[in-house]
Amino acid sequence: LVSRARQSDDHRAQVREVLGTHDVPLAAVDRARDFYDDLLDWIDERVESFLAAEHADWRVGDPREALPERTLEVPLRDPEEPEPDELTRWAEREGYDGDLWRSLPRVGAAVEDAVDRLGLARSPVCAAVGAVMGHWWERDHARYLREIELEHSPKTGQAADAVDCEYQRVYTPGLVLFDCMPAESLREIFDALGGGVLMSATLSPLDVFSEVSGLESLRRGDQDGDPSSAGTADSRGPDPGRPVETRSYPLRFPAENRASWVVDAEPFTARNRGDPTEMDPLGEGWNRTRDEYAHVLRTVARSPGNVLVAMPNYREARWAGAYLDEAVEKSVLVDESSSNEETERRKQRFFEGPGKVLVTSTRGTLTEGVDYDGEKLAAALVVGVPLVNVGSPRVRAVRRAYADEFGEENAFEYALTVPAVRRARQAIGRVIRGTEECGVRVFADRRYTAGARHSVHEYLSPAEREEFVRLTSEFLGGELDRFWSERA
């Protein structure tokens, strides 16, 4: 737009006229462009310094082979210290003050309107970018973590040759303003509604869900989410709170149509199982833990029909898929982090033809929101408790925010344990979707049993705690055979 304005006096007048309807001078657009140009240079420099510190030899050879095949986080502040981030401090040093940041949403909207009205062949996103920049400056540093996210998106051919920096052959960088405490935003949304229903089979424990979703704050009538202000008056008078009621319902499908087991196996933790990339997929160098879970994997995978295997992450899914591809006489599909289109194609291949095994991450998109109705799924196995990497900057910031809000003693439970078990329960719930369906549900990890060290048993629903039967891995095959033979 600035370039067009410089082409002639007539073009300059046209651009100024459109911008004027938004009360945005051309100089403000020019200033915003300078800021974004400098910002992009700063991001490239910050990413390259991060990669040099974490992967010193990444420039040697092809970076696509030297750098990790996963999305990376570049935190711009200590996740446990709510202080201004590196980008904000850089901008202040360079003279890009609050007035400039606050103007970016309005400038972005004006530019998009001008591009549209002048018929320029562009599809700008500067309004959305400007909104993010405005929030970046205005929002606090305790609740919001600022990061650069490096999305793993390797490029080939002309796309790889066109990048400005070598690291962009592997990653696409983006600024992320991560909300560590979504309860406040959710509370505002709920408060604006006349009423509503939140419904899921995996909301329990309901007391924890009510706290972290903002419903309990809404019920108390807290001002701005502050429990100490419950029932106090503002300019509108006392806030009596909103009625919030809960209801729970049992699984109404015939109990004889499902088998539900918890395999009392060594906890499937990173420390116990070791690094799968250092072990042969077929058993060379396996430790006792991985060998025990290989037995569980092949036992469940041999069930008739389609079998869903949910591993704690995609790296473990690759290991399980490689092993099962040799261990069972079924087609094995291995899911990975990919586009929605590719995920949909993989799902359709799973549904077509004779029974297959689909191996994915419990934190992936194929373990929730997918309706495996009818004969699309006969068994689901969840291996381990899908806790996220507790050393991740984002997770550390969330724990800090939850500790400030709900107390240090509740931070790990609210922020990590409950969401992880909820993910596992969502995956296991893919099996029985109707009254006529039969299926097998298996949690494999001692932590799902009552009384175990670091047990998550209490975070299962009351019905699940009652129904899931504990057994050891050597008895699993016999119980599976018995269940399916009775339904043959």
Disulfide bonds with the S-S distance in Angstrom:
none
